[in-house]
């Protein structure tokens, strides 16, 4: 089962920095597309895609990686002039609490109803799924034993997992917590693939700003399904599953996550204060600071958000007269301070946001860049007026 002609490579870093590219001369677009296909083959960590706004996006691990990609794209693969937008980063969407109430989603024909809640997963599960320490390709008993041994789950909770997402190793989970006394299990098993597809779709494009979800577990609590198979096909169940994933996600205190880089800086003792100054201006914080044995250099280890790391190396060299050297790479995802759905947050144009305003600022700017409407409303995902009133009451509290 483990044999593969070409096994996918495992990387410790993630492609979290992205730039939008377009040819200076619009008629040369086919040449740029041909070059982007070659970039995808040459750079194993690079990803290229077209967003809904029509932008051609390149994702890479950092500034140096992106510089190499753009040099090859301009000089070797397409041989044309290319305009590049300012670099931005990928975000992830997650939840901070269990859903405030059970929410349901109806299928377009009104004959099927799925009820779900969303909740955050325990620390470490997302990393275990991504690194392949647990797989749904295993027998159900083995999956159940893994979660029982490592996370003290009930054996049945581990066996009831339906899917990870997005993809086979995505850091989100869908599980079936329905009871046979309340739900027709035979019908639910018949639509299992359609529910999984709806979950995968939702996990790939979250409701906050169309970014993938992370560290979220969706639990199906009940399902009312039509008797006739023709009334519960994929066209009915997939959109219902996606909508109920979104509505349960939005009632569970949604949060944005941003990538964080680990930075290792070597500098003379006289430059240490300048290094601290540069890090402080970019939301960085030092985790280790000690002299390097046998040399006049200091070793400083720090964490800095990837979105603030653009131009960090140039800034560091400028402040230390070229005496400091740094290496940085992706380390982990962390929750952005603040509530992205807090409409009381006031954002002033042309002024940088700070503190608890950051999440709201990042979400709105990402939505505008992608051509989405300015704000997120749960009204789009809940049809029942009574349930909508209850949700709005919880939001107002």
QUIRAQUI-V769940 format. One record per residue. N is the residue number from 1. RES is the residue in three letters. SS is DSSP state (alpha for helix, beta for strand, coil for the rest). D_LAST is the distance of its C-alpha to the last C-alpha in Angstrom with 1 decimal. Layout:
N_RES_SS_D_LAST / N_RES_SS_D_LAST
//
This chain:
1_UNK_coil_52.4 / 2_UNK_coil_51.7 / 3_UNK_coil_54.5 / 4_UNK_coil_53.7 / 5_UNK_coil_56.1 / 6_UNK_coil_53.9 / 7_UNK_coil_51.1 / 8_UNK_coil_47.9 / 9_UNK_coil_47.9 / 10_UNK_coil_45.3 / 11_UNK_coil_44.0 / 12_UNK_coil_42.2 / 13_UNK_coil_40.7 / 14_UNK_coil_38.4 / 15_UNK_coil_38.8 / 16_UNK_coil_35.7 / 17_UNK_beta_37.2 / 18_UNK_beta_37.9 / 19_UNK_beta_39.9 / 20_UNK_beta_40.6 / 21_UNK_beta_44.3 / 22_UNK_beta_46.4 / 23_UNK_beta_50.2 / 24_UNK_coil_51.5 / 25_UNK_coil_53.8 / 26_UNK_alpha_51.7 / 27_UNK_alpha_54.8 / 28_UNK_alpha_54.8 / 29_UNK_alpha_51.6 / 30_UNK_alpha_53.6 / 31_UNK_alpha_55.1 / 32_UNK_alpha_51.7 / 33_UNK_alpha_50.4 / 34_UNK_alpha_53.6 / 35_UNK_alpha_53.0 / 36_UNK_alpha_49.4 / 37_UNK_alpha_50.7 / 38_UNK_alpha_53.1 / 39_UNK_alpha_50.5 / 40_UNK_alpha_48.6 / 41_UNK_alpha_51.8 / 42_UNK_alpha_52.8 / 43_UNK_coil_49.6 / 44_UNK_coil_48.1 / 45_UNK_coil_44.7 / 46_UNK_coil_44.4 / 47_UNK_beta_42.4 / 48_UNK_beta_42.9 / 49_UNK_beta_40.9 / 50_UNK_beta_40.1 / 51_UNK_coil_36.6 / 52_UNK_coil_35.5 / 53_UNK_coil_36.1 / 54_UNK_coil_39.7 / 55_UNK_coil_39.7 / 56_UNK_beta_42.0 / 57_UNK_beta_40.2 / 58_UNK_beta_41.9 / 59_UNK_beta_40.0 / 60_UNK_beta_41.7 / 61_UNK_coil_41.2 / 62_UNK_coil_41.8 / 63_UNK_alpha_43.7 / 64_UNK_alpha_47.2 / 65_UNK_alpha_46.7 / 66_UNK_alpha_45.5 / 67_UNK_alpha_48.5 / 68_UNK_alpha_50.9 / 69_UNK_alpha_49.4 / 70_UNK_alpha_49.7 / 71_UNK_alpha_53.2 / 72_UNK_alpha_54.4 / 73_UNK_alpha_52.7 / 74_UNK_alpha_54.4 / 75_UNK_alpha_57.7 / 76_UNK_alpha_58.5 / 77_UNK_alpha_56.5 / 78_UNK_coil_56.0 / 79_UNK_coil_58.2 / 80_UNK_coil_56.3 / 81_UNK_coil_54.2 / 82_UNK_beta_50.4 / 83_UNK_beta_47.5 / 84_UNK_beta_44.7 / 85_UNK_coil_41.1 / 86_UNK_coil_39.4 / 87_UNK_coil_38.3 / 88_UNK_beta_34.6 / 89_UNK_beta_33.2 / 90_UNK_coil_31.6 / 91_UNK_beta_28.0 / 92_UNK_beta_26.4 / 93_UNK_beta_22.9 / 94_UNK_beta_21.2 / 95_UNK_beta_18.1 / 96_UNK_coil_16.7 / 97_UNK_coil_15.2 / 98_UNK_coil_16.0 / 99_UNK_coil_14.4 / 100_UNK_coil_11.2 / 101_UNK_coil_13.5 / 102_UNK_coil_17.1 / 103_UNK_beta_17.8 / 104_UNK_beta_21.2 / 105_UNK_beta_23.5 / 106_UNK_beta_26.5 / 107_UNK_coil_29.8 / 108_UNK_coil_31.4 / 109_UNK_coil_33.6 / 110_UNK_coil_30.9 / 111_UNK_coil_33.0 / 112_UNK_coil_31.1 / 113_UNK_beta_27.5 / 114_UNK_beta_26.2 / 115_UNK_beta_23.1 / 116_UNK_beta_21.8 / 117_UNK_beta_19.3 / 118_UNK_beta_19.5 / 119_UNK_beta_19.6 / 120_UNK_beta_21.3 / 121_UNK_coil_24.9 / 122_UNK_coil_26.6 / 123_UNK_coil_28.3 / 124_UNK_coil_31.7 / 125_UNK_alpha_31.5 / 126_UNK_alpha_31.0 / 127_UNK_alpha_34.1 / 128_UNK_alpha_36.1 / 129_UNK_alpha_35.6 / 130_UNK_alpha_36.5 / 131_UNK_coil_39.5 / 132_UNK_coil_40.8 / 133_UNK_coil_40.6 / 134_UNK_coil_39.3 / 135_UNK_coil_40.1 / 136_UNK_coil_39.5 / 137_UNK_coil_43.3 / 138_UNK_coil_43.9 / 139_UNK_coil_44.4 / 140_UNK_alpha_41.3 / 141_UNK_alpha_42.6 / 142_UNK_alpha_42.9 / 143_UNK_alpha_39.4 / 144_UNK_alpha_38.1 / 145_UNK_alpha_40.3 / 146_UNK_alpha_39.1 / 147_UNK_alpha_35.4 / 148_UNK_alpha_36.5 / 149_UNK_alpha_38.8 / 150_UNK_alpha_36.6 / 151_UNK_alpha_33.0 / 152_UNK_coil_33.6 / 153_UNK_coil_32.3 / 154_UNK_coil_33.5 / 155_UNK_alpha_36.7 / 156_UNK_alpha_35.3 / 157_UNK_alpha_32.1 / 158_UNK_alpha_34.4 / 159_UNK_alpha_36.6 / 160_UNK_coil_33.8 / 161_UNK_beta_33.1 / 162_UNK_beta_34.0 / 163_UNK_beta_33.7 / 164_UNK_beta_33.0 / 165_UNK_beta_32.1 / 166_UNK_coil_32.7 / 167_UNK_coil_36.4 / 168_UNK_coil_38.0 / 169_UNK_coil_36.8 / 170_UNK_coil_33.3 / 171_UNK_beta_30.7 / 172_UNK_beta_28.3 / 173_UNK_beta_28.9 / 174_UNK_beta_28.8 / 175_UNK_beta_29.4 / 176_UNK_beta_30.2 / 177_UNK_coil_28.5 / 178_UNK_coil_29.5 / 179_UNK_coil_31.5 / 180_UNK_coil_34.9 / 181_UNK_coil_34.3 / 182_UNK_coil_31.3 / 183_UNK_coil_32.5 / 184_UNK_coil_35.9 / 185_UNK_alpha_36.6 / 186_UNK_alpha_39.7 / 187_UNK_alpha_38.0 / 188_UNK_alpha_35.2 / 189_UNK_alpha_37.9 / 190_UNK_alpha_39.6 / 191_UNK_coil_36.7 / 192_UNK_alpha_35.9 / 193_UNK_alpha_37.3 / 194_UNK_alpha_35.4 / 195_UNK_alpha_32.0 / 196_UNK_alpha_33.1 / 197_UNK_alpha_34.0 / 198_UNK_alpha_30.6 / 199_UNK_alpha_29.0 / 200_UNK_alpha_31.5 / 201_UNK_alpha_30.8 / 202_UNK_alpha_27.1 / 203_UNK_alpha_27.8 / 204_UNK_alpha_30.3 / 205_UNK_coil_28.1 / 206_UNK_coil_24.4 / 207_UNK_coil_21.9 / 208_UNK_coil_21.0 / 209_UNK_coil_24.5 / 210_UNK_coil_27.0 / 211_UNK_coil_27.7 / 212_UNK_coil_28.4 / 213_UNK_beta_25.8 / 214_UNK_coil_26.4 / 215_UNK_coil_25.7 / 216_UNK_beta_23.6 / 217_UNK_beta_24.5 / 218_UNK_beta_23.9 / 219_UNK_beta_24.6 / 220_UNK_beta_25.9 / 221_UNK_beta_25.0 / 222_UNK_beta_26.9 / 223_UNK_beta_29.1 / 224_UNK_beta_30.6 / 225_UNK_coil_33.6 / 226_UNK_coil_36.4 / 227_UNK_coil_39.7 / 228_UNK_coil_41.8 / 229_UNK_alpha_41.8 / 230_UNK_alpha_42.2 / 231_UNK_alpha_38.8 / 232_UNK_alpha_37.0 / 233_UNK_coil_38.7 / 234_UNK_alpha_37.3 / 235_UNK_alpha_36.6 / 236_UNK_alpha_34.1 / 237_UNK_alpha_32.6 / 238_UNK_alpha_32.2 / 239_UNK_alpha_29.9 / 240_UNK_alpha_27.8 / 241_UNK_alpha_27.5 / 242_UNK_alpha_26.6 / 243_UNK_alpha_23.9 / 244_UNK_alpha_22.3 / 245_UNK_alpha_22.6 / 246_UNK_alpha_20.7 / 247_UNK_alpha_17.9 / 248_UNK_alpha_17.5 / 249_UNK_alpha_17.8 / 250_UNK_alpha_15.1 / 251_UNK_coil_12.5 / 252_UNK_coil_13.8 / 253_UNK_coil_12.7 / 254_UNK_beta_15.9 / 255_UNK_beta_18.1 / 256_UNK_beta_21.5 / 257_UNK_beta_24.6 / 258_UNK_beta_27.7 / 259_UNK_beta_31.2 / 260_UNK_beta_32.8 / 261_UNK_beta_36.5 / 262_UNK_beta_38.7 / 263_UNK_beta_41.2 / 264_UNK_beta_44.5 / 265_UNK_beta_46.3 / 266_UNK_beta_49.8 / 267_UNK_beta_50.9 / 268_UNK_beta_53.4 / 269_UNK_alpha_52.4 / 270_UNK_alpha_52.7 / 271_UNK_alpha_50.1 / 272_UNK_alpha_47.3 / 273_UNK_alpha_45.6 / 274_UNK_alpha_45.7 / 275_UNK_alpha_44.1 / 276_UNK_alpha_41.2 / 277_UNK_alpha_40.8 / 278_UNK_alpha_40.7 / 279_UNK_alpha_38.1 / 280_UNK_alpha_35.9 / 281_UNK_alpha_35.8 / 282_UNK_coil_34.6 / 283_UNK_coil_31.7 / 284_UNK_coil_34.3 / 285_UNK_beta_34.8 / 286_UNK_beta_38.0 / 287_UNK_beta_38.1 / 288_UNK_beta_41.9 / 289_UNK_beta_44.5 / 290_UNK_beta_48.1 / 291_UNK_beta_51.7 / 292_UNK_coil_53.5 / 293_UNK_coil_56.4 / 294_UNK_coil_59.8 / 295_UNK_coil_58.6 / 296_UNK_coil_57.5 / 297_UNK_beta_54.2 / 298_UNK_beta_50.7 / 299_UNK_beta_48.4 / 300_UNK_beta_44.7 / 301_UNK_beta_42.1 / 302_UNK_beta_38.7 / 303_UNK_beta_35.6 / 304_UNK_beta_34.7 / 305_UNK_beta_32.2 / 306_UNK_alpha_34.4 / 307_UNK_alpha_33.0 / 308_UNK_alpha_34.3 / 309_UNK_coil_37.6 / 310_UNK_coil_39.4 / 311_UNK_coil_42.4 / 312_UNK_alpha_41.7 / 313_UNK_alpha_45.3 / 314_UNK_alpha_46.8 / 315_UNK_alpha_44.8 / 316_UNK_alpha_45.8 / 317_UNK_alpha_49.5 / 318_UNK_alpha_49.4 / 319_UNK_alpha_48.0 / 320_UNK_coil_50.4 / 321_UNK_coil_53.5 / 322_UNK_coil_53.5 / 323_UNK_coil_53.8 / 324_UNK_coil_50.5 / 325_UNK_beta_50.1 / 326_UNK_beta_47.0 / 327_UNK_beta_46.1 / 328_UNK_beta_42.6 / 329_UNK_beta_41.1 / 330_UNK_beta_37.9 / 331_UNK_beta_36.4 / 332_UNK_beta_32.9 / 333_UNK_beta_29.5 / 334_UNK_beta_26.6 / 335_UNK_beta_23.0 / 336_UNK_coil_22.6 / 337_UNK_coil_20.5 / 338_UNK_coil_17.2 / 339_UNK_coil_14.7 / 340_UNK_coil_16.7 / 341_UNK_coil_14.0 / 342_UNK_coil_12.6 / 343_UNK_coil_14.0 / 344_UNK_coil_13.8 / 345_UNK_coil_16.7 / 346_UNK_coil_20.0 / 347_UNK_coil_23.0 / 348_UNK_coil_26.4 / 349_UNK_coil_29.2 / 350_UNK_coil_32.1 / 351_UNK_coil_30.3 / 352_UNK_coil_29.4 / 353_UNK_coil_25.8 / 354_UNK_coil_25.2 / 355_UNK_alpha_22.8 / 356_UNK_alpha_19.1 / 357_UNK_alpha_20.2 / 358_UNK_alpha_22.5 / 359_UNK_alpha_20.5 / 360_UNK_alpha_19.4 / 361_UNK_alpha_23.0 / 362_UNK_alpha_24.7 / 363_UNK_alpha_22.7 / 364_UNK_alpha_23.5 / 365_UNK_alpha_27.1 / 366_UNK_alpha_27.7 / 367_UNK_alpha_26.5 / 368_UNK_alpha_28.7 / 369_UNK_alpha_31.6 / 370_UNK_coil_31.4 / 371_UNK_coil_31.3 / 372_UNK_coil_27.9 / 373_UNK_coil_25.6 / 374_UNK_coil_23.5 / 375_UNK_coil_20.0 / 376_UNK_coil_18.5 / 377_UNK_coil_16.8 / 378_UNK_alpha_16.0 / 379_UNK_alpha_17.6 / 380_UNK_alpha_21.0 / 381_UNK_alpha_20.6 / 382_UNK_coil_19.3 / 383_UNK_coil_21.7 / 384_UNK_coil_20.5 / 385_UNK_alpha_18.7 / 386_UNK_alpha_17.1 / 387_UNK_alpha_15.7 / 388_UNK_alpha_14.5 / 389_UNK_alpha_12.6 / 390_UNK_alpha_11.0 / 391_UNK_alpha_10.2 / 392_UNK_alpha_8.7 / 393_UNK_alpha_6.5 / 394_UNK_alpha_5.3 / 395_UNK_alpha_5.6 / 396_UNK_alpha_3.8 / 397_UNK_coil_0.0
//
